Amino acid sequence: MVSTDMYYLNKVMANLFLETPLSDKSDTDFKTMTSIADFWEFVEGPLLDGLFWSSWYNDNSTFTYQNSSHIYYENLLLGVPQFRQLKIRNNTCSIYPSFRAFLKVCYGKYRYEHEDRESFGFKNASEWHYGTSKTLTPSHWGLIGLYSTGGFMFTLPKSKTESAQKLAFLKENSWVTRGTRVVFIDFSMYNANVNLFCIVKLVMEFPATGGVIPSWQFHSVKLLRYVTYYDYFLASCEVIFCLFILTFILQEIMKMKKLKKEYFKDAWNWLDMLLLLVLGCTDRSIATNDDKLLMENLLSNSNAYPDFYFLAFWQTRYNNMISVNVFFAWIKIFKYISFNKTMTQLSSTLSRCAKDIIGFAIMFFIIFFAYAQLGYLVFGSQVDETFQIVQYYFNFASIEHANRILGPIYFITFVFFVFFVLLNMFLAIINDTYSEVKADFSVIPSGEFEISDFIRQVKQTRQEVSHWENLHRYSVYTTLCFHCIFSMKVECSVHTDTTFLPCYTAISAIMTLGWQSGLKSLESCSNRCLLHVKCWPCR
């Protein structure tokens, strides 16, 4: 489930923690930090200022509850933030013999088997000892590595002053070392105004080349699903949706039994099975139980870090699978476009030129990968935007600066073959096939018709059927009425003219207003005649 509130919550949090300058004298922020000094300046400055909001803009206290922080005055900080780092051991890379006299230590790239798990520093607190994660949080896929869930971890105190003192102590005693390869900063908050949790993960990777590569994740999720009346309305819709899914499953099972092997020869049936498979993977029962457990743990200990990242991770995957399911549901509409002649022409065009497009795609990717390999080998160490020219972003200056001879040649030939030759060839395949399909539809009479014409024909047919049914009823009722008046009245002396008053009324209505207006009176007269069984000789 996605809403605009999620976007705005992520946006304001990103502005607060990512775009705030590290100091008044520098324009560097979290996104542009490049060194370990920038890292410590960030955690002691913008991070602490963003996490702890203890006063209003006019210096009045904002403490609604004791020892609580409300970020932007609206978002309750849940528990306390957590720091976690992963280190690697010394001598995890090979040094050329000629340089061993100058280099005594060597820290390579991060790998799980190279992790340094030995205690260091003062060894008197959790930040100096390696620990493992107690939750089911998955490994983090960073920009330059895949990192495990353990590490050297510590949490900040509830007070801003105490947190600043602790960070200053860790900085002075070199908590971040040469072997450090990544530092994670995790914290969560809850906004009761929009009933959303925001789970934040700030990542600083320290590559073997030196420097810092920052990245971040902001997950705004709705973990408490049923709070307002509208939420309960959505819950009822979900129940109805589940009933539709069960009906759909039963329908597909019956279809399989009827068609057997023929069922799997239709591509649309495979799409139906894919939809059912995706729906089956979107069960939220496990997440709901974990929500309750984490809530209980949070209320029991507000000085601990509540790991909501696990729930945010799976909630995001749940949303992704729902999005894929909606996408394929829209694609399924193509199954029902045969009522429209234009859509039939388009679908016929795609199906007829499929083989030509596959052949063109092979040729296109051969040329494209050839240019990709050439660009990576020639410009890869100096230019990181080589293939943005595919998106019509031509940074010719950077390519020419990287190589003054091959740069212009690469640029001109790529534009000529890809944009002028290959793309126009693709359009020519589509255009020729569409012309052929359109010609076939104009010469050969097609049994397809517009759905509006179909609905109009159905209405006209129903009106004609209703007209002839009324005529038939008129003839039957008229015969019965006249028989009552001219035959049954003579044969049955016990009845008076009052008995057959509906019959007189029916005949009078027919003579003055027409047969359709007197149809109800005829029906009443006929029912009266059928009730008097004794006055019906033929019966």
C-alpha positions in Angstrom: 0.0 0.0 0.0 1.4 3.3 -1.1 0.2 6.8 -0.3 1.4 10.4 -0.7 2.0 10.6 3.0 4.8 8.0 2.6 6.4 10.1 -0.1 6.4 13.3 2.0 7.6 11.6 5.1 10.5 10.1 3.2 11.2 13.5 1.7 11.3 15.5 4.9 13.5 12.9 6.6 15.9 12.8 3.6 16.1 16.6 3.7 16.9 16.6 7.4 19.6 13.9 7.5 21.0 14.0 4.0 21.0 17.6 2.9 21.9 19.4 6.1 25.5 20.8 5.9 28.0 19.3 8.2 29.0 22.7 9.6 28.3 26.4 9.0 31.6 26.8 7.3 31.2 23.9 4.8 28.7 23.0 2.1 29.5 19.3 2.5 26.5 17.1 3.5 25.9 13.4 4.0 25.6 12.8 0.3 29.0 14.5 -0.5 31.1 13.3 2.4 34.4 11.8 1.3 36.5 11.1 4.4 36.4 9.6 7.9 36.7 13.1 9.3 33.5 14.0 7.4 31.8 10.9 9.0 32.6 12.0 12.5 31.6 15.6 11.7 28.2 14.3 10.5 27.4 12.0 13.5 28.4 14.8 16.0 26.5 17.5 14.1 23.5 16.9 11.7 22.7 13.4 13.0 22.4 14.4 16.7 20.6 17.7 15.8 18.1 15.7 13.7 17.5 12.9 16.3 17.0 15.0 19.4 14.4 17.8 19.3 14.1 19.0 22.9 12.9 22.5 22.4 10.4 24.5 20.3 11.6 27.2 17.9 11.2 29.8 20.7 13.2 27.6 23.1 10.2 26.3 25.0 10.4 22.6 26.0 8.7 20.1 23.7 8.7 17.2 26.2 5.2 15.8 26.2 6.6 12.7 27.8 9.7 12.2 29.8 12.8 11.1 27.9 11.2 11.2 24.4 12.2 12.9 21.2 9.9 14.1 18.5 11.7 14.7 15.2 10.2 17.7 13.4 7.9 17.8 16.5 5.6 15.2 14.9 7.6 11.9 14.7 8.3 10.0 17.8 11.7 8.4 17.9 11.2 4.7 18.8 13.8 3.5 21.3 17.3 4.6 20.6 19.5 4.7 17.4 22.0 1.9 16.8 25.6 2.1 15.3 27.1 -1.0 13.8 30.4 -1.5 12.0 32.1 -4.4 10.2 35.8 -4.8 10.1 38.3 -7.0 8.2 41.6 -8.5 9.4 45.1 -7.4 8.5 47.0 -9.2 5.8 43.8 -10.0 3.8 45.6 -9.0 0.6 48.9 -9.7 -1.1 51.7 -7.2 -1.2 54.3 -7.3 -4.0 57.7 -8.3 -2.6 59.4 -5.1 -3.6 57.0 -3.1 -1.5 56.9 -5.2 1.6 59.7 -3.2 3.2 57.5 -0.1 3.0 54.0 -1.6 3.7 53.6 -3.6 6.9 49.7 -3.8 6.9 47.3 -4.6 4.1 43.4 -4.5 4.4 41.6 -5.8 1.3 38.0 -5.7 0.2 35.3 -6.8 2.5 34.5 -10.5 2.4 32.6 -12.5 5.0 35.5 -14.9 5.5 37.8 -11.9 6.1 35.8 -10.4 9.0 37.7 -9.4 12.1 35.6 -10.6 15.1 38.3 -10.1 17.8 37.6 -7.6 20.5 39.6 -4.4 20.4 40.0 -1.0 22.2 38.9 -1.0 25.9 37.0 -4.2 25.6 34.6 -3.1 28.4 31.4 -2.4 26.4 29.4 -3.8 23.4 31.0 -1.4 21.0 34.4 -3.1 21.5 33.0 -6.7 21.1 31.7 -8.5 18.1 28.0 -9.4 18.3 25.4 -11.2 16.2 21.9 -10.0 15.2 19.1 -11.3 17.3 16.5 -10.7 14.6 15.9 -12.1 11.1 17.3 -9.0 9.4 18.7 -10.0 6.0 22.2 -9.1 4.8 22.6 -5.6 3.4 23.5 -5.3 -0.3 25.6 -2.1 -0.4 27.1 -0.2 -3.3 30.4 -2.2 -3.2 29.7 -5.2 -1.1 27.3 -7.6 0.6 27.5 -7.2 4.4 26.5 -9.6 7.1 24.1 -8.8 10.0 26.7 -9.0 12.8 29.3 -6.5 13.9 30.5 -4.2 16.6 27.3 -2.5 17.9 26.3 0.1 20.4 23.3 2.4 21.0 23.1 6.0 21.9 21.7 7.2 25.2 18.3 9.0 25.4 19.9 12.3 26.1 21.6 14.4 23.4 24.3 15.6 25.8 25.2 12.0 26.8 25.1 10.9 23.1 27.5 13.7 22.2 29.9 12.6 25.0 29.8 9.0 23.9 30.5 9.8 20.3 33.4 12.1 21.2 34.8 9.3 23.4 34.6 6.8 20.5 36.2 9.3 18.1 39.1 10.0 20.5 39.8 6.3 21.0 39.6 5.3 17.2 36.5 3.2 17.1 36.7 3.5 13.3 40.0 1.9 12.2 41.8 1.1 9.0 40.1 -2.2 8.9 36.6 -0.7 9.0 34.7 -1.4 5.8 31.2 -0.2 6.6 29.2 1.6 9.4 25.4 1.4 9.7 23.3 3.9 11.6 19.7 2.6 12.2 16.8 4.2 13.9 13.0 4.2 13.6 10.2 6.7 14.2 6.4 6.7 14.3 4.1 9.4 13.1 0.6 9.1 14.7 -0.9 11.8 12.5 -0.7 9.6 9.4 -0.2 6.2 11.2 3.2 5.5 9.5 6.5 4.1 10.6 9.6 5.4 9.1 12.6 3.1 9.3 15.9 4.8 8.4 19.3 3.2 7.5 22.3 5.4 6.8 25.3 3.5 5.4 28.9 4.7 5.1 31.1 2.3 3.2 34.9 2.6 3.5 36.4 0.9 0.4 39.9 -0.4 0.2 40.8 2.5 -2.0 40.1 5.0 0.8 37.4 7.6 1.3 33.7 7.1 2.1 30.8 6.1 -0.1 27.5 7.0 1.5 24.1 5.5 0.8 20.8 5.5 2.5 17.4 3.8 2.8 14.1 5.3 4.0 11.1 3.0 4.4 7.8 4.5 5.3 5.4 1.7 6.0 2.0 1.2 7.5 2.5 -1.6 10.1 -0.6 -0.9 12.1 -3.1 -1.6 9.3 -6.5 -1.4 11.0 -7.0 1.8 13.1 -9.6 4.1 11.4 -13.0 3.3 10.0 -11.6 3.5 6.5 -9.0 0.9 7.4 -11.8 -1.5 8.4 -13.6 -0.8 5.2 -10.4 -1.8 3.4 -10.3 -4.9 5.5 -13.8 -5.9 4.3 -12.7 -5.3 0.7 -9.7 -7.6 1.3 -12.1 -10.3 2.5 -14.2 -9.9 -0.6 -11.1 -10.0 -2.7 -10.0 -13.3 -1.0 -13.4 -14.8 -1.9 -12.9 -13.8 -5.5 -9.5 -15.4 -5.4 -11.0 -18.7 -4.1 -13.6 -18.6 -6.9 -10.8 -17.9 -9.4 -8.8 -20.9 -8.1 -11.8 -23.2 -8.3 -12.5 -22.0 -11.8 -8.9 -22.7 -12.9 -9.0 -26.2 -11.3 -12.2 -27.1 -13.2 -10.7 -25.7 -16.4 -7.6 -27.9 -15.9 -9.7 -31.0 -15.4 -11.7 -30.2 -18.5 -8.9 -29.3 -20.8 -6.1 -31.4 -19.3 -2.9 -31.0 -21.4 -4.6 -28.5 -23.7 -4.8 -26.1 -20.7 -1.0 -25.6 -20.7 -0.8 -24.8 -24.4 -2.5 -21.4 -23.9 -0.3 -18.5 -22.9 -3.2 -16.8 -21.1 -3.6 -19.8 -18.8 0.1 -19.5 -17.8 -0.6 -15.8 -17.0 -3.5 -16.8 -14.8 -1.3 -19.3 -12.9 1.4 -16.6 -12.5 -1.2 -14.3 -11.0 -2.3 -17.0 -8.5 1.3 -17.7 -7.6 2.1 -14.1 -6.9 -1.1 -13.8 -4.8 -0.1 -16.9 -2.8 3.2 -15.3 -1.9 1.6 -12.1 -0.4 0.5 -13.6 2.9 0.8 -11.1 5.7 0.1 -13.4 8.6 3.7 -13.7 9.6 4.4 -10.0 9.4 1.3 -9.2 11.5 2.5 -11.5 14.3 6.0 -10.0 14.2 4.4 -6.5 14.4 2.7 -7.4 17.7 5.9 -9.0 19.1 8.0 -6.0 18.3 5.5 -3.6 19.7 5.5 -5.5 23.0 9.3 -5.5 23.1 9.4 -1.8 22.4 7.0 -1.0 25.2 8.9 -3.1 27.6 12.3 -1.5 27.0 12.4 2.0 25.6 16.2 2.2 26.0 16.9 -0.5 23.5 17.0 -0.4 19.7 13.8 -1.8 18.1 14.8 -3.5 14.9 11.9 -2.6 12.6 14.1 -3.0 9.5 13.0 -6.7 9.2 9.3 -5.7 9.0 10.1 -2.8 6.6 12.1 -5.1 4.4 9.4 -7.6 4.0 6.6 -5.0 3.8 8.5 -3.5 0.8 8.8 -6.9 -0.8 5.1 -7.4 -0.2 4.3 -4.1 -2.0 6.6 -5.1 -4.8 4.8 -8.4 -5.4 1.4 -6.6 -5.3 2.7 -4.2 -7.9 3.8 -7.0 -10.1 0.5 -8.7 -9.7 -1.4 -5.4 -10.7 0.9 -5.1 -13.7 0.1 -8.6 -15.0 -3.6 -8.0 -14.2 -3.6 -5.0 -16.6 -1.7 -7.1 -19.2 -4.5 -9.6 -19.0 -6.9 -7.0 -20.5 -5.4 -7.8 -23.9 -7.2 -11.1 -23.7 -10.5 -9.3 -24.1 -9.7 -6.8 -26.8 -11.1 -8.9 -29.7 -14.4 -6.9 -29.6 -12.4 -3.9 -30.9 -11.2 -3.9 -34.5 -8.3 -1.4 -33.9 -7.0 -3.3 -30.9 -7.2 -6.5 -32.8 -5.1 -5.0 -35.6 -2.4 -3.9 -33.1 -2.3 -7.3 -31.3 -2.1 -9.0 -34.7 0.8 -6.7 -35.7 2.8 -7.6 -32.6 2.2 -11.3 -33.0 3.0 -11.4 -36.7 6.3 -9.5 -36.4 7.5 -11.3 -33.3 10.0 -13.4 -35.2 11.4 -10.4 -37.0 11.7 -8.5 -33.7 13.5 -11.4 -32.0 16.0 -11.4 -34.9 16.5 -7.7 -34.7 16.9 -7.8 -30.9 19.8 -10.3 -31.3 21.5 -8.1 -33.8 20.8 -5.0 -31.7 22.3 -6.4 -28.5 25.4 -7.7 -30.3 26.2 -4.2 -31.4 25.1 -2.7 -28.1 27.2 -5.0 -26.0 30.2 -4.4 -28.3 30.0 -0.7 -27.7 29.4 -1.3 -24.0 32.6 -3.4 -23.7 34.6 -0.9 -25.7 33.3 2.0 -23.6 34.0 0.2 -20.3 37.6 -0.7 -21.3 38.5 2.7 -22.7 36.6 5.1 -20.5 35.5 3.0 -17.5 38.2 4.2 -15.1 37.5 7.9 -15.8 33.9 8.3 -16.9 30.8 6.9 -15.0 28.1 8.2 -17.4 29.2 6.6 -20.7 25.9 4.9 -21.5 23.6 7.8 -20.5 23.7 8.7 -24.2 21.1 6.0 -24.6 18.8 8.3 -22.7 19.7 11.3 -25.0 22.2 12.7 -22.4 25.3 13.4 -24.5 28.3 14.3 -22.2 30.7 14.5 -25.1 33.2 16.6 -23.2 33.9 14.0 -20.5 34.4 11.3 -23.2 36.7 13.5 -25.2 38.7 14.4 -22.1 39.2 10.7 -21.3 40.5 9.9 -24.7 40.9 12.6 -27.4 41.1 10.1 -30.3 38.8 7.2 -29.4 36.3 9.4 -27.6 35.0 11.3 -30.7 35.1 8.1 -32.8 33.2 6.2 -30.2 30.5 8.9 -29.9 29.9 9.4 -33.6 29.8 5.8 -34.6 27.5 4.9 -31.6 25.0 7.6 -32.5 25.1 6.7 -36.2 24.6 2.9 -35.9 22.3 2.8 -32.9 20.1 5.9 -33.4 20.1 6.3 -37.2 20.3 2.7 -38.3 19.1 0.2 -35.7 16.2 2.3 -34.2 14.9 3.2 -37.7 15.2 -0.5 -38.7 13.0 -1.4 -35.7 10.4 1.1 -36.7 10.4 -0.1 -40.3 9.7 -3.7 -39.1 6.7 -2.5 -37.1 5.4 -0.2 -39.8 5.6 -2.8 -42.6 3.9 -5.4 -40.6 1.1 -3.0 -39.5 0.5 -2.1 -43.2 0.1 -5.8 -44.1 -2.3 -6.5 -41.2 -4.3 -3.4 -42.1 -4.5 -4.5 -45.7 -5.7 -7.9 -44.7 -8.4 -6.5 -42.5 -9.7 -4.3 -45.3 -9.9 -7.1 -47.9 -11.0 -10.1 -45.9 -14.3 -9.6 -44.1 -13.7 -9.9 -40.4 -16.1 -11.4 -37.9 -15.0 -9.0 -35.2 -17.2 -6.0 -34.3 -17.3 -3.2 -31.8 -18.5 -4.0 -28.3 -20.9 -1.1 -28.5 -22.5 -2.7 -31.6 -22.7 -5.9 -29.8 -24.5 -4.3 -26.8 -26.9 -2.5 -29.3 -27.7 -5.7 -31.1 -28.4 -7.5 -27.8 -30.8 -4.7 -26.7 -32.6 -4.7 -30.1 -33.0 -8.5 -30.0 -34.4 -8.4 -26.5 -37.0 -5.7 -27.5 -38.1 -7.8 -30.5 -38.4 -11.0 -28.3 -40.5 -9.0 -25.7 -42.8 -7.7 -28.5 -43.6 -11.1 -29.9 -44.1 -12.5 -26.4 -46.7 -9.8 -25.7 -48.5 -10.5 -29.0 -48.7 -14.2 -28.0 -50.0 -13.4 -24.6 -52.6 -11.0 -26.2 -54.0 -13.7 -28.5 -54.3 -16.3 -25.7 -55.9 -13.9 -23.2 -58.3 -12.6 -25.8 -59.5 -16.1 -26.6 -60.1 -16.8 -22.9 -62.0 -13.5 -22.3 -64.4 -13.9 -25.2 -65.0 -17.5 -24.2 -65.9 -16.4 -20.7 -68.3 -13.7 -21.9 -70.1 -15.5 -24.8 -69.9 -19.1 -23.8 -69.3 -19.5 -20.1 -71.9 -16.9 -19.1 -74.6 -18.9 -21.0 -73.5 -22.2 -19.6 -73.2 -21.1 -16.0 -76.3 -19.4 -14.8 -75.0 -19.1 -11.3 -72.6 -16.3 -12.3 -73.6 -12.7 -12.9 -72.1 -9.9 -15.0 -70.0 -8.9 -12.0 -68.0 -12.1 -12.2 -66.7 -11.2 -15.7 -66.3 -7.4 -15.1 -62.5 -7.7 -15.8 -63.3 -9.1 -19.2 -65.6 -6.2 -20.1 -62.9 -3.8 -18.9 -60.2 -5.5 -21.0 -62.3 -5.4 -24.2 -63.2 -1.7 -23.6 -59.5 -0.8 -23.0 -58.5 -2.7 -26.2 -61.1 -0.8 -28.3 -60.1 2.6 -27.0 -56.4 2.5 -26.1 -55.0 -0.4 -28.1 -54.1 -4.0 -27.4 -50.9 -3.2 -25.4 -52.8 -1.0 -22.8 -55.5 -3.7 -22.3 -52.9 -6.5 -21.8 -53.0 -6.4 -17.9 -56.9 -6.4 -17.9 -56.8 -9.4 -20.3 -54.5 -11.2 -18.0 -56.8 -10.6 -15.0 -59.8 -11.8 -17.0 -58.0 -14.9 -18.0 -57.0 -15.7 -14.5 -60.6 -15.2 -13.3 -61.8 -17.7 -16.0 -59.2 -20.3 -15.0 -60.2 -20.1 -11.3 -63.8 -21.0 -12.1 -63.1 -24.6 -13.1 -66.7 -25.7 -13.1 -67.5 -23.2 -15.8 -64.8 -24.5 -18.1 -66.2 -27.4 -20.2 -63.0 -28.2 -22.0 -61.0 -28.3 -18.8 
